Amino acid sequence: MRTDNPESSTTSHEVDLNLISRQLKLISVLLSAIVLFCYLILIALV
């Protein structure tokens, strides 16, 4: 962690981390939904 510009750098980093965490949550939810969908299709086929 750098202490050059504590006012601007930390806030931007926090915003970036928040956006990344939101995107990761969305991606995980989408992946789980796709896996469940494929699982249901396999069950229906068998």
C-alpha positions as a Markdown table, in Angstrom:
| # | Residue | x | y | z |
|---|---|---|---|---|
| 1 | Met | 0.0 | 0.0 | 0.0 |
| 2 | Arg | 1.5 | 3.3 | -1.1 |
| 3 | Thr | 1.0 | 6.5 | 0.9 |
| 4 | Asp | 1.7 | 9.0 | -1.8 |
| 5 | Asn | -1.8 | 10.4 | -2.4 |
| 6 | Pro | -4.0 | 8.9 | 0.4 |
| 7 | Glu | -7.0 | 11.1 | -0.6 |
| 8 | Ser | -7.3 | 10.1 | -4.3 |
| 9 | Ser | -5.6 | 6.8 | -4.7 |
| 10 | Thr | -7.3 | 4.9 | -1.8 |
| 11 | Thr | -10.8 | 6.1 | -2.9 |
| 12 | Ser | -10.2 | 5.0 | -6.5 |
| 13 | His | -8.8 | 1.7 | -5.3 |
| 14 | Glu | -11.8 | 1.1 | -3.1 |
| 15 | Val | -14.2 | 1.9 | -6.0 |
| 16 | Asp | -12.3 | -0.5 | -8.2 |
| 17 | Leu | -12.4 | -3.2 | -5.6 |
| 18 | Asn | -16.1 | -2.7 | -5.1 |
| 19 | Leu | -16.7 | -2.9 | -8.9 |
| 20 | Ile | -14.6 | -6.0 | -9.2 |
| 21 | Ser | -16.4 | -7.7 | -6.3 |
| 22 | Arg | -19.8 | -6.9 | -7.8 |
| 23 | Gln | -18.6 | -8.3 | -11.2 |
| 24 | Leu | -17.3 | -11.5 | -9.5 |
| 25 | Lys | -20.6 | -12.0 | -7.7 |
| 26 | Leu | -22.5 | -11.6 | -10.9 |
| 27 | Ile | -20.2 | -14.0 | -12.8 |
| 28 | Ser | -20.5 | -16.6 | -10.0 |
| 29 | Val | -24.3 | -16.3 | -10.0 |
| 30 | Leu | -24.4 | -16.6 | -13.8 |
| 31 | Leu | -22.0 | -19.6 | -13.7 |
| 32 | Ser | -24.1 | -21.4 | -11.1 |
| 33 | Ala | -27.3 | -20.7 | -13.1 |
| 34 | Ile | -25.7 | -22.1 | -16.2 |
| 35 | Val | -24.5 | -25.2 | -14.4 |
| 36 | Leu | -28.0 | -25.8 | -12.9 |
| 37 | Phe | -29.5 | -25.3 | -16.3 |
| 38 | Cys | -27.2 | -27.9 | -17.9 |
| 39 | Tyr | -27.8 | -30.3 | -15.1 |
| 40 | Leu | -31.6 | -30.0 | -15.6 |
| 41 | Ile | -31.2 | -30.6 | -19.3 |
| 42 | Leu | -29.1 | -33.7 | -18.7 |
| 43 | Ile | -31.7 | -35.0 | -16.3 |
| 44 | Ala | -34.4 | -34.3 | -18.8 |
| 45 | Leu | -32.5 | -36.1 | -21.6 |
| 46 | Val | -31.7 | -39.2 | -19.4 |
